[in-house]
Amino acid sequence: MMRQSPFTLSTPERVVDPLALRPRDAARVLGISERLLWDWTRTEGVPHVRIGNVVLYPVEVLKNWLAAKATTAEDDPGECP
């Protein structure tokens, strides 16, 4: 009987959710253009991390920021369709 290497996966490889998104991916999941994301980052304070020349949008922080920006019809009755 051939012995299995300790580095061989016995189960399918799991997909790991990213901790942070690049601007293009963050804009895509928000459903906005990358340009609008940059504008909001500058003017609306979209949370991001800059490491050298790389800008990342932490997924959980981005979700919390978006939830905090959400309004209900009672909060802003003139803006809802």
Secondary structure, DSSP 8 states (H G I E B T S, - for coil): -----TTS-SS-------SEE-HHHHHHHHTS-HHHHHHHHHHT----EEETTEEEEEHHHHHHHHHHH---TTT-TTT--
